Amino acid sequence: MYLTKEKKTELFENHGRLKQKEDTGSAESQISLFTFRINHLTNHLKQHKKDYSTRLGLLKLVGKRRRLLDYLHKRDIERYRAILAELNLRK
């Protein structure tokens, strides 16, 4: 599988709010996990252009990430700006 348990804990340690491997529920951790999955699906769709079910899943993930980013923008603008800078996301 493309996302192992070790890779998940690494994502949570590097991008989570508390910078711990147990920090799975923070918005930053979830956004980093969604970003990793979005990048993987984007690369998959570059090779398999007619895989429409994967494209639908990709669009759902982008929507979930957008909602989490909107939540962070409303709650704490500094955390929002920090996660955008860490993951190199556009506004």
C-alpha positions as CSV (number, residue, x, y, z in Angstrom):
1,M,0.0,0.0,0.0
2,Y,1.2,3.5,-0.7
3,L,0.5,4.8,2.8
4,T,2.1,2.7,5.5
5,K,1.7,3.2,9.3
6,E,5.2,4.6,9.5
7,K,4.5,7.1,6.8
8,K,1.3,8.2,8.6
9,T,3.1,8.7,11.9
10,E,5.8,10.6,10.1
11,L,3.2,13.0,8.6
12,F,1.6,13.5,12.0
13,E,5.0,14.2,13.6
14,N,6.1,16.7,10.9
15,H,2.9,18.6,10.3
16,G,0.7,18.1,13.4
17,R,-0.1,20.9,15.8
18,L,1.6,19.2,18.7
19,K,4.3,17.6,16.6
20,Q,3.7,14.2,18.1
21,K,2.9,10.9,16.5
22,E,-0.3,10.6,18.5
23,D,-1.6,13.9,17.2
24,T,-4.0,12.4,14.6
25,G,-7.0,14.5,15.1
26,S,-5.7,18.1,14.8
27,A,-6.7,20.0,11.6
28,E,-3.1,20.3,10.6
29,S,-2.6,16.5,10.8
30,Q,-5.7,15.8,8.8
31,I,-4.8,18.4,6.1
32,S,-1.3,17.0,5.7
33,L,-2.7,13.5,5.4
34,F,-5.3,14.6,2.8
35,T,-2.5,16.5,0.9
36,F,-0.4,13.4,0.7
37,R,-3.3,11.3,-0.6
38,I,-4.3,14.1,-3.1
39,N,-0.7,14.1,-4.5
40,H,-0.7,10.4,-4.8
41,L,-4.0,10.3,-6.6
42,T,-3.0,13.2,-8.9
43,N,0.1,11.2,-10.0
44,H,-2.1,8.1,-10.6
45,L,-4.5,10.1,-12.8
46,K,-1.6,11.4,-14.9
47,Q,-1.1,7.8,-16.0
48,H,-4.7,6.6,-16.0
49,K,-6.6,9.5,-17.6
50,K,-9.9,7.6,-17.8
51,D,-10.1,6.4,-14.2
52,Y,-13.2,8.4,-13.3
53,S,-14.0,6.7,-10.0
54,T,-10.5,7.8,-8.7
55,R,-11.2,11.3,-10.0
56,L,-14.4,11.4,-8.0
57,G,-12.5,10.3,-4.9
58,L,-9.9,12.9,-5.6
59,L,-12.5,15.7,-5.8
60,K,-14.0,14.6,-2.5
61,L,-10.7,14.7,-0.8
62,V,-10.0,18.2,-2.2
63,G,-13.4,19.3,-0.8
64,K,-12.6,17.8,2.7
65,R,-9.3,19.5,2.8
66,R,-10.8,22.8,1.7
67,R,-13.4,22.6,4.5
68,L,-10.7,21.9,7.1
69,L,-8.7,24.9,5.7
70,D,-11.7,27.1,6.0
71,Y,-12.3,26.0,9.5
72,L,-8.7,26.9,10.4
73,H,-9.0,30.2,8.7
74,K,-12.0,31.1,10.8
75,R,-10.6,29.8,14.1
76,D,-6.9,30.6,14.0
77,I,-5.4,32.6,11.1
78,E,-1.8,32.0,12.3
79,R,-2.2,28.2,12.2
80,Y,-3.8,28.5,8.8
81,R,-0.9,30.5,7.4
82,A,1.6,28.1,9.0
83,I,0.1,25.0,7.4
84,L,-0.2,26.7,4.0
85,A,3.5,27.6,4.2
86,E,4.5,24.1,5.4
87,L,2.6,22.2,2.6
88,N,3.2,24.8,-0.1
89,L,-0.6,25.2,-0.8
90,R,-2.2,28.1,-2.6
91,K,-4.9,30.1,-0.9
